[in-house]
Amino acid sequence: MKAMTKQQLADKAGVTTKTLMSWCKAYQHELQSMGMRPKMRVLPPHIVQFIAQKFSIDVG
């Protein structure tokens, strides 16, 4: 897994970044505890992996 921007991850999911972040609201506390901040553009690998697993996004 590698770091990705929110835009790259949203593109892999086939949605906009706004939609992707809307999906993530249910996991906001978990993501914040992992180090994700609202203004982050580049997401670290562990956060990319978490989001990809939760929403079945193929980032390979």
C-alpha positions as CSV (number, residue, x, y, z in Angstrom):
1,M,0.0,0.0,0.0
2,K,1.3,3.5,-0.8
3,A,0.2,7.0,0.1
4,M,-2.4,8.6,-2.1
5,T,-4.2,11.8,-2.4
6,K,-7.9,12.0,-1.6
7,Q,-8.6,12.7,-5.3
8,Q,-6.6,9.5,-6.4
9,L,-8.5,7.4,-3.9
10,A,-11.9,8.9,-5.0
11,D,-11.0,8.2,-8.6
12,K,-10.3,4.6,-7.8
13,A,-13.7,4.4,-6.1
14,G,-15.4,6.1,-9.1
15,V,-16.8,8.9,-7.0
16,T,-16.0,12.5,-6.1
17,T,-13.8,13.5,-3.2
18,K,-16.9,15.0,-1.5
19,T,-18.7,11.7,-1.8
20,L,-15.7,9.7,-0.5
21,M,-15.4,12.0,2.5
22,S,-19.1,11.8,3.1
23,W,-18.8,8.0,3.3
24,C,-15.9,8.4,5.8
25,K,-18.0,10.4,8.2
26,A,-19.2,7.2,9.8
27,Y,-15.6,6.3,10.6
28,Q,-14.5,9.9,11.5
29,H,-13.3,9.0,15.1
30,E,-11.3,6.0,14.0
31,L,-9.7,8.0,11.1
32,Q,-8.8,10.9,13.5
33,S,-7.2,8.5,15.9
34,M,-5.1,7.1,13.0
35,G,-3.9,10.7,12.3
36,M,-6.2,11.9,9.6
37,R,-7.0,15.6,9.6
38,P,-9.8,17.3,7.7
39,K,-7.4,19.4,5.5
40,M,-5.1,16.5,4.6
41,R,-4.6,16.1,0.9
42,V,-2.2,13.1,0.9
43,L,-3.3,10.2,3.0
44,P,-0.7,7.9,4.6
45,P,-0.7,4.2,3.6
46,H,-2.4,2.9,6.7
47,I,-5.3,5.3,6.2
48,V,-5.6,4.4,2.5
49,Q,-5.6,0.8,3.4
50,F,-8.4,1.3,6.1
51,I,-10.6,3.3,3.7
52,A,-10.0,0.8,0.8
53,Q,-11.0,-2.1,3.0
54,K,-14.1,-0.4,4.5
55,F,-15.5,0.5,1.0
56,S,-14.0,-2.3,-1.1
57,I,-11.9,0.0,-3.2
58,D,-9.4,-1.7,-5.5
59,V,-6.3,0.4,-5.1
60,G,-3.9,-2.1,-6.6
